[in-house]
Amino acid sequence: MASDNNMAGASKTALPPGSDDGNSVFSMMYTFLKKVSIVGAVYLVGYMQWSVAWLIGPVILSVMRDQWRKENEYKRNIAKVAALSSEKDVILARLDDLPSWVFFPDVERAEWLNRILLQVWPNVNSYAKTLLKDLIEPAVAESLANYKLSGFKFERMILGTIAPRVGGVKVYDKNLSRNEIIMDIDLFYAGDCDISFVLQRIRGGIKDLQIHGMVRVVMKPLISKIPLVGGLQIFFLNNPSIDFNLVGAADILDMPGFSDILRRCIVEQVSKMMVLPNKLSIKLSDEIPTVDLRMPEPEGVLRIHLVQAQNLMKKDVSMLGKGKSDPYAVITVGAQQWKTKHIDNNVNPRWDFWCEAIISSKKSQSLQCELWDWDPGMGIQNDDYLGRCSLDISQVVRFGRLDTWQTLQQAKHGKVQLRLSWHRLSTDVTELSRALTETLLIKTGDLSSAVLSVYIDSCKKLPNARVQSRPDPYLMVTVGKKTENTAVQLRTDDPVYEIGYSFLVQNPEIDTLDVKVLDQKTGSQLGQLFYSISALLKEKDLTMLTQPLMLQKSGPESKIILSLQLRILKEAIKEVDIDEESLEAAVAEPSPPTPSPSVSSAATDTTDGGASHPRPQSAAPADSLPAQPASSGDTELKNIEDSVQDDASQRSVPEEIIDKEVDSPQENQPPSGRDSPKLIHRTSSLTTSAGEAGLGRILLSLRYSMQNQTLYIVVHKIMNIPLKDPTNVPDPYVKLYLLPGRTKDSKRKTVVVKDSCMPEYDEQFEWVIPLAELHSRQVEVTVATHKGFLAGSPVIGQVVVHLNQYDFREAKTLWFDLMPETSPRD
């Protein structure tokens, strides 16, 4: 009842001003003008003898817009109730959207923190006004200018009375430095803010703002004096989800396509401020140098090769009916984003697109790949969605290199091929020649061999850009093709910036760091610095800390104070991260209970000789063993060529096999004195058995992501399908349903493999399932052949996977015996 009352209250607050007094003069005038406009539009269409499409088109668009707004308004009201209600009411009202502490045993409740936020929330308004006015407003205005929308400016900024809620807090206590504290906060804000703005002389407002994301707080360094912590680093691990409602005259823009422009601009600015690799740093003690907090600390570089896609949906319409698509891809890693070119009229595009992402937290960040059908217009909002896939970067780290086909989600069909490699960072100058050789062999011309971290502290004694007036200086920092601009410091010739950036460097021996000091008002240059990156190769640990350097083309005493740090990209090899505890558990853990008959062969594999070999349920493919270090000379160069140019022959390694929960934001290191684990458990990728029913066996990988509340299943291969007629070889495919329900939304399907009794798929499928429901669900896996023209697709065999039989703290790769069909088919 409490949640119902809150829902009613939330619905009332969502109504426009004046709705409580329907007899008011303004309400009557608004209704009258609305009716007159409708009648006038109908009259104008008839008078001008236009086609009826001029009338029907806007009506259809209006109905679609109202329906879209109703759905969004319902979601926002639900979120408001969750923010206003007690945690008990939230749990009782929405069992499918519980706070994170319910699902994660290592995440703690934080009601005490929610009470503190509620108490201090009124005082946050003044800080928010400064933040929105000084940082967000000019950045959003610049982004909107790219869409020819000018004049953006905030007028009123009130955050309201509803404070953010914390769904849970996780504090890490393993594999950390003694000098830091790291915690993750599940932050959700569904407020009653009142923000008004002007855009192209149109006044509008933003209400019902919602933000949801995982915030990491790093407290370091720890000191022996009050406040005991030297500083804070606050950032989102990945882009947060942001939603809002447009009101006022800008309400006409609140429809799919237009509002997404403003939404994306706001998300971009949040990303630039505090989405990795960007961090919001707060200094708490004067004893700690600012460079210790704001110097970028990348952990490595993820090299991404988007090869191709297959069997994409057809979104274009031609004169002869359904045409093809003009696909392109958008790759996102934290705040970093890349877009490929579009390929005309092709549902099997090949891009061969390369890019590199600087990774600041390899255990927490993920890679997102979205595919779109290009249509001319204002931007991505006019394009048709073709699907997406996501990949945890930690899985690439474990293999070093990964060649994988990812099935597209939120799409009827389609998959995309990604080749990924992980590169650690080193201070060993001898690694540079190998890194340069590898980039030359790939022959794209834009790949890097090192990472340069730059921290700019301040400038001193800059010249005046105008007579008897101090300058408004800002810096333009460039390395290669990437340029970063600092904020403008007003009316000063000694500006303080205290900001850090990371740059990818193609060749440190010839590349330079270019810093220009510019005046905002006049656009004139106040000074310039050219620094040869090769000079860092001679510094100890490739680092130069807090050095004043003279500016060129500037005043006689003008200088810039900065710190530089160079790191060389190291070869991509598998990083073994199995710690000592997991090894001991793997050896000492008793055998799991015998599963049901349909999966009895998951624990044993029968060979030709009839011997039965025990096998654990978790699996890693045979080609995932640690790579052997290369020798010097010709052998080293040969290994580079093999690893770079042999991509086409690499087997697809499903990342689900290697995923497991890790209670640390940092990489686990192997125990001291051990080069690699003594024991590696694997499930064989081959089997000679045809299963209990003689219908063949299917190899599946099962994994559940607690962070995303998503079940992943990879269909690897089928072996030993019986051949009853040598002249009629089956064309097998696999169909999956999430039970109970067997709805269209839960159906997944692989491609058809022609003429094969041992087909290979390596296709991944996913279902979003709350953890509370996981153990009551089953997955029906049916293998059928596509050669039944009269009787549909005859079923070869079937297996039902009961999810309550497995412990999903680790991924499972299992052989299942195909059994005769027992359930009805669609």
N, C-alpha and C positions, 0 to 999 in steps of 0.2 A: 504494500500500500504506500509505503514511503516513497518507493521509486516511482509509482504511478503519479503521486502528487507532485514530485519533482519534475516528472515529464510534463505534466500540465503546466507547471510554472515555467519550465524552459520553453514550451511552445508559446506561452504568452509573451515572453520576452523577445521572441523572434518576430512578433508582429510589427508592422511599420508604425511609426508615430501617428497618433490620431485615430487608430482603429478602435480604441475604447470609446470614442465619442463619435458614433456614426452620423449624428445629426449636425455635426459642426459644419460651419460654412466652407471650410477648406475641403472637407471630405465631399461635400455636395458638389463643389466646383470641379474637383478632380473627377468624380463620376460623370458629371455632365460633359466635360471636355473629352473624356474617354469615349463616351457614346457618340458625340458629334464627330470625332475623328474616324470612328468605324463607319458611320453612315456616309461621311464625306469621301472616304476611300472607295466605298462601293459605288457611289454616285460618279466619282471621277473615272473609275474603270469603265462604267457604262457610257458616260459622256464622250470619252476619248475612243470608244469602240476598240478597246484593247482586248487581248485574249483573256479568257477566264483564268489562265495560268498565273496572271499577275495578281489575282485574288486568292487562288488556292495555294500558291507557293508560300506567301507569308503566313497563311493560316496554319499550314502544316509545320512550318518552321516554329511558329509560336507554340503549337501544341507540344512539339519535341522539346522546346526550351522549358516549358512549364513542367513537363514530366522530369526532365533532368534536374531542375531546381528542387522539385519535391523530394527526389531521392537524396540529394545533397543536404537538404534541410533536415530530413529525418536523421541522417547520420550525425549532423551537427548537434541536434537536440539530444540524441543518445549520449554523445560525448559530453555535453553540458551536464546531463544528469550524473554521469560518472564523476565529473569534476566537483559537483556540488554535494553529492551524497557521501555517506560514510562508506568505508570499504566493505562492510557487511552487506549494505544495500546493493553495491555494485556486483558482488559475488552472487547474490540471490537473483538479481535482475538479469545478469548476462553471464551464464555459465560458460559460454563459448569465447569469452574475452576476459579471462581472468588476469590479474596482475602477475608479473614475472616470477615473484617469490613462490607462487603456487606450484609452478612447473620445475623450477630450478632449486635443488636442495642447497646450493651454495649461495643463493640470493636471499638476502634478509629483508624483512619488512622494514619500512622506514616511516611509520606514522609520526614519529617524533619529528622527523625532518619536514613532513607535510605541515605540521602545526607551526614550525618555525617559519616556513615559507608564507603561510597565511598571515603571520604576525608582521613580517617585514615587507609584505607585498605593497602596501600603500607607499612605502618609501622608495620603491623601485621605479615609480613613475617618472621621477625627475631624471634618473639615469637613462631611462628608456627614451625620453624626449631628446636628450643630447645625442644618444646613439643613432636614433632615427634621422635626426636633422643633419648631423655632421657627417655620418658615414653612409647610411642606407640611401638617403634621398639623392645625393649627387650620383651615386653609383647606379641606382634604378633609372634615374633620368637619362644617363648615358646609354644604358641598355635599351630603353624604350626608343631612343633616337634612332637606333638601327632599324626599327619598324616604322620610321617616319611619324612617331608619336612624340611630340615635344611639349615642353612646358610643365613637366611633372613637378609637383611641390606639395609637401605635407602642410596642412593647416591646423588640424587639431589632433593631438595624440594622447589618448587616455586608455590605459590598459584595463580598466574595470576593476571589479572586486574579486573575481575568481582567480585564485592563485594556481600556479602549476602543481601537478601532483607527481609524486615519485612512486612508481610501481614496485621498485625494489632496488637494493644496493648490493653490489658484489665487491668485496675487498679482496685483492689478491694477496696471498701469503706464501707463494712458492716461486722459486727462481727469480727473485727480485734482488736488486741492489739494496744494501743496507741503508742507502742514502735516499730512499724514495718510498712513497706510498702510492699505490695505484688502485683506483676503484672505478667501477662502471655504474652509471645511474640510468635507469629506465625512466625517462622524463616525458611527461604528457601534459600539454597545455591546451585546454578548450575553454577559452575565456570569453568574457562579454566586453571586449575592447570596443572603443569608439574612435576610429582613426579616419579623418577626412583628408582629401587631397584634391588637387586641381590638375587636370590633364587636358591640354589643348582647350583651355577655357571651359571645360566641362567639370562641374563639381560632383564629386562622388565620395564614397566612403567604404571602409572595410569593417565588417562586423563578423562575429563568430569565427575568429581566427583560431586555427588548430595547428599545433606542432607536436610531432611525436618522433622520438629518436633515442638512440643510445649515446649518452654523453660520458666521456671518459675524463676523469679528473686525476691529474698527476701532481702530487705534492713533493717537491724537491727543490733544493737539497734540505735535508733535516739538519737543524743547527741546535746548539746547546743553550740558546737564549730565546726568550719570548719574542715572537710567537712560536718558536720551535720549528717552524717551516719557513724556508727562505722564499718560496714562491709557488704559484699554481700555474698549471697548464690545463686549459679546458678546451675540449674539441669533440665534435661528433665523429664517430668512427666511419660512418657512411652518410650520404645525404639524408636528412630527415624528411619525413612526409609533411607537407604543408598544404592547408586548405583554408579557404575563407569565403565570405559572402560579400558581393558588391552591392551597395545600396545607393540611393540618390539618383542623380541624372546618369551616373555611370552604370546603372542597373541594366541598361540596354546591352552593355558589354558582357553581362554575366550569362554567358552561354558557351558551349564547347567551341573552342577555336580562339575566341577573343580573350576570355578571362585567363586562358592558359598562357597567353603572352605575358601578362602581368605576373602570374604565378611563377613562371619560369625565371623571369627577371629577379624576383625576390629570392628564389632558391639559389640563383647564381651568386647573389651578394652574400647570403648566409654561408655559402660554400667558400667564398673568398675569405671570409672572416674566420671560420672555425670548423671547417670540414677538412680532414687530413688531405694533404700534408700541411694545411694551414691550422694554426693554433692560436687561441686567445691566451696570452701570457699575462699574469698579474704578479708584480713584485711585492713581497711582504716584508722584506728586511733590507736595509741599506748595506748590510755587510756582504750581500750576495751580488756579484757583478751581473748586470742585465744580460750580458752575452751568454751566461750559463743557462738562462731561461729561454732566450729567443733565438739562439743559433740552431738552425734546422738539424735534426738528427735522423736522417734516413737510414733504414735497415737494409735496403737493397733496391734493385731495379727489376721490374717485371717486364720482360720483352714479349710483346703480343704480336702474333702473326694470324690475322683473320684470313683464312685461305678462301673459303667458298661456302655456299649454302646450296641446299638441294630441296626440291619438291615444295617450294614456297606456295602460299595461297595466291590465287589470281584475283586481283582487285580492280584492274582496269576494265572498262566496258568499251567494246568496239562495235562497229556497225553490224558485225556478224554474230554478236553475242558477247560472251565473257572473254575478255582478252587476257593478257598476261599481266605482269607487274614490272615496275621500274625500281627495283630494290636498292636500298642503301642501308648502312649500319651505323649505329651510334654506340660507341664503346665508352663506358664510364667506370673510373676507379676513384672513389672519393670525390674530390673537387676537380679532378682531371677528366677531360672529355675530348674525344676525337670523333670525326665524322668522315666516312668514306664517300667516294663519288658514287652517284647512282648509275646503274647499268640498265639501259633501255630494253624493255620488252623481253624479259628473261626471268624465269622462275628457278633457274639453276645457275645463279651468278657466280663468277669467280673474281674476287677483288685482289687477292695477294697484297693485302694492306698490312703495313708494319707500323707499330707505335711502341712507345716505352713509357711506363708509369713508375714514378718514384714512390716507393712504399715506406711508410713510416711505422706501420704496425702489421706485420705479416700474419699474425695470429688472428686478426680481427677484421681486416678489410676484405672486400669481395669485388669481383669484376662483374659488371653488368653489360650485356650486349642486347640492344634492341634493334629490330629490323623494321623498316618502314618502306612503303610504296610511295615514291616521289610523285607529287602533283604540283604544278606551278601554283604559286600563291605567296602568302606572307611568311610562311615558314612551316615548321614541322606540324603545326596544328591542322593544316589542310591535308596532310598526308595520311594514308591509310596504314593502320597498324598490322604488322605481319608476325608479331610474336617476340618473345624475349627468352634469354637464358641467363643464368647466374652461376658463378663459380667462386668457391672460397679460395683465396690466394694461398692459404696454409697448405692446401692439397698440392699445389704446384711446387711449393717449397720442398716438400718431402721427396718428390721425384727429381727435382732439378729441371727436367724437361717433361712435357706432357703434350701428347697429340690426341685430341679427343673430339668426338662428334657429340654435340649437345642438341637434344630434341627441344624445339621451340615450345614454350608454354604460352598459354592464352592464344593459341592458334590451332586450327583444325589439323594441320600437318606442316612438316618442314623441319629441317635440322641444319645446323651450322658447324663448320669445322674450324677449330682453334688449335694453334700450336703455340705453346707457351714455354718460356724458359725463365728460370730464376737466377739472378746474378747477385752474389754477395759483394760487399765492399771491402777493400783491402788497402793497407798503407804500403804494401810491397811494390816498389817501382818496377821490379822485374815482371810483374803481371801485366804491365802496360802493353808490351809487344804482343802478347797473346791476345789481349782484348782488341787491339787494332787489327790483327790478322783476322780475327773472327768477323769483325764488321766489314772488312774488305771482301771476304768470301761470300757474305750474304748479298752484297752488291746492290743495296738499296740507296746508299749514299747518305742516309739520315740517321743512322744508328750511332749510339754513343759508346765510348770506352771508359768514361769516368763521370763522377758527379761532383760538382762544385757547390759548396755551401757558403753563402755570403751573409755576413752580419754587418749592417751599416749602423754605426752608433750616431754620428753627428757630422756636421760640417762647421768650419770655423772661419770667421772673417771673410765672408763672401762680399763681393763688390755690390754696389747699388745698381739696380736696373733702371731706376728713374732718378731724376735730380731731387736731392733732399728727401728721399723716401726710401725706406728699407724695402728689400725685395720680399716676394711671397714665393719662396723656393720649394721645389720638389725635385726628386731624382728620377731619372730614367735609366734603369739598369738592364744591360743587354749582354747575353752570351749566346752566340750563334743566332738562331732565328727566334729566340724567346726574349721578350722584353717585359719587365715589371716596372710599374710606376708607384712611387710612394705617395702618401698623403701630403697635402700642401700645408706648409707651416707659414702662418701669416705674420707679416711685418717683423722679420728678424733676419739678421745676417749671421746668426749662430744657431741654425736649426738643429733640433734633436729628433732623430727618427726612431732609433732602437728597433729595427725590424730586420728579419732574416728571410732569405730566399734560397731555393735550391735550383740548380741548373744542370741539365745534361750536357756533357762536353763530348764532342766528336773526337777531337785529337788534342790533348792537353799540350802537346809540343808546339802547336802552331796557333791555337785558338787564343782569344783575348777576352778580358772583361772590360766592357765599355760602360762608364758611368758619366751621365750628363746631368749637370745642375741647371735647371731651367726656372725662369720666372713666370708664374702663372698669368699675371696681368699683361705683360708685354710679349711673352713668348720668346724672349731673348735668352741666349745661353750665358750662364754665369760662370761656367767652368766645366772642365772635362778631365776624365782620368782614363788612360789606356794602360791596362795592366796585363802583362804577358803571363798566362797561366803556367807556362813552363818554369817560371821562377819558383813555383811551389814544389816542383819536383826535387829541388835542392834543399828544401826546408825539412827540419826534423818532423817526422810523422805527417809530412805534407801539410803542415798547418802554420798559419801566420796569425797570431793573436793580437788584436787591438793595436794596430800600427797607424800612425798619422802619415798620409801620403799627400804630397803637394798636388794641387789641381793645376792643370794647364789652361791657357787662355782665360786666366782669372786674375784676381788680385795678387800682389807680391807675397802675401802671407796666407793666402787661402789654402785650406787643406781639408781633407776628408779623413775621418777615423773609421776604420773598418777591420773586420776579422775574416779570414778566408780559410777554408778547409777543403782539401781535395781527396777524393777516394776513388780507387781504381776498381772497375768492374771485374770480378773474378768469375772463372768458368762456371757454367751451370752443371752441377753434379747433385746427386741425391744427398739431402741432409738427413741423417739418421737422428730422429728425435724421440727414440724410445728410451725412457729413463729407467733407472735401476729398479724402481718399485714395480713398473709394469712388467719388466722381465721376470722378477721374482713371482709376481702374481700369475704370469703365464705358465711358469714351471710348476708352481705349487697348487694352482687351482684344480679342484677335482673335476672329473669328466662331467659334462653337462648331461641332463636327463635325456633318455632316448626320445626323439621326436615321433610324430605320428607316422603311420606306414608310408604315406606319400612322400615323406622326406627322410625315410630311414637311411637312404643311401647318402645323405648329406654328411654323416659321420664316418662312413666307410666307403671305400671304392673297390669294386671287384675287378681284378685283373684277369688276363687270359688264363693264368694258372690257377685261378680260383682262390687265391689268397686274399684276405681282407685286411686292408691297411687303415688304421685309425687316422682321423683327420679332424682338426679343429674346425669350428664353424666360421670363424673370422678368416678372411682371405686377403692375399695380395698377389697379383699376377707374377709369373715367373720373371718377366722382364723388368720388374721393379726392384731387383736386388741392387745394392749399392754399386755404383760405377767404380771401376778401378782407376786409381790416379794415373795420369798419362806420364810417360817418360819424356825425357828431353829430346831435342833435336827433331829428326824427321818423324819419329813416332808421335811426338806432341802435335806437330802440324797435321799429321794424318788423322789423329783423333778429332781435331777441330773440323777438318773437312768432312769426316764421317758424320759428326754430330750436327753439322749445319746443312750439308747438301743432301743428306739421306732422309729428309723429312717424309718423302713420299713413301718410303718403305717402312716407316715406323708403324708399329701396331698401336691401335687406339687403347689407351689405358684409362678406364673409367675412374674418375676421381672418388666415387663413392666407396671404393674398396679401401681407401686409405684414410678415410675420415674417422676421427674419434675426438671425444671431448678432452680438452686440455685445460687445466686449471692454472693457466699462466698467460699473460700477454706477451711473454718473451719466448724465444726459442729454447726448448729443452735441449741440453747438451748431453752427449753420451757420458757415462760414468768415467771418472778419471782412470787412466790405464787401459781403457778399452777403445779400440779403433772402431768397432762395430758390435752390435748385439750378438751374443753367442747363439741365440736361437731365433729363427724366423719361421713362423707358421704360414703355410700357404695351402690353398685348395688347388688341386691340379686342374689345369684348363682342359684336360682331355679325359675321356672315360670310354671304356670298351663295353660297358653294360648298356642294355636296351631298357633297363628299368624293370620294376616288378611286373607290370602288365605287358612288357614287350613292345611298348609304343614309343620308346625313346626317352631321353632325359633333357631337361632344360636347365641352363646355368643362369641364375639370377643373383643380383646384388641388392641388398636391402639396407637402407640407412634412414634414420630419422633425425632431422635437425631441430633441436629444442629451441634454438634461437629464432628460427623462422616458422616453427610449428608446421613443418612440411615433411611428408614421407617421400623418399626417393627410391625408385626401383629401376635398375638397369637390366635390360634383357640382353645378355651377352651372346648366347648361341644355343642351338639345339643339336643333339648328336644322336645318331643311330635310329632315325625314323625308319620304320620297316617299309620295305619296297615290295608291295604285293604283286604289282604288275611291272615288269622291266620296261615296258613301252609307255608307262604312264608315271613319270617321275613327278612328285608333288612340287607345287609352288607355295611353300609354307610362309605364313605370317603369324604374328602373335597379337592377340586381342586381350586387353586387361580391363576388368571392372572392379571398382571399389564397392564392396558389399557391407551392409545390406543396402539395397536401393536399385542397383543396376540401371542407373539413369544415364542419359546421354552425356551429362556433364562429367560423370565419373569414368567414361569410356576412354581408353587410350589404345592406339594401334600402331604397330611397326610397319615398315615397308614390306613389300612382297619380294622374296628371293626366288628367282626362277630356277626350276629344275635342280633341286638340291635336297638331299637327305641329311645334310649337315650344315644348315644355314648359320651365318653369323650376322648379328645385328649391331650390338654395342650401342643401343639406343636407351636414353634415360627418360623417365617419366616421373611426374611429381603430382602429389595431391596435398592440399592444405588441410590438416586434421589437427584439432586441439589435442593436446596430450591426454586429457581426461577421456577422450573417445577412442584413443588409439587401440587399446586392448580389447575393444568390443567390435573391431572391424576386421574384415577379411579382404583379400585380394584374389579374385578369380582370374586365372591365367589360362587362356584357351589357345591351342595351336590348331590352325585350320589351313586348308589348301585352297588356292584360288582357281582350281581347275574344274569346279563343279558348276557347269553352266546351267543345268536344269534344276538341280537340287540345292542351289545356293553354294555355300562354301563348306564342304564336308569337314567335320571335325576330326583331327588326328588324335588329339588327346587333351587332357585338361588337368589342372591342379589348383586347389584352393589353399592359399597361404593364410593360416590363422596367425594374426599379428600378436596375439597374447602369448605365443610360444617362444618369443624371442626377447632378449635383453638388448635394447637398442642403444646402449651406451657406446657400443662400437659397431662398425659396419659389418654386415654378414654377407658372404658370398657362398652360395649353396647350390648343389645339384638337386633337382627335384625330379622324381619319376612321374612321367605323364600317365594318367589314368583315363579310363573310358569316361565319356561325358555323362554328367549326372544332373546338370541344371539346364533349364531352357535357354535357348539362344534368341537374340533379337533378330 
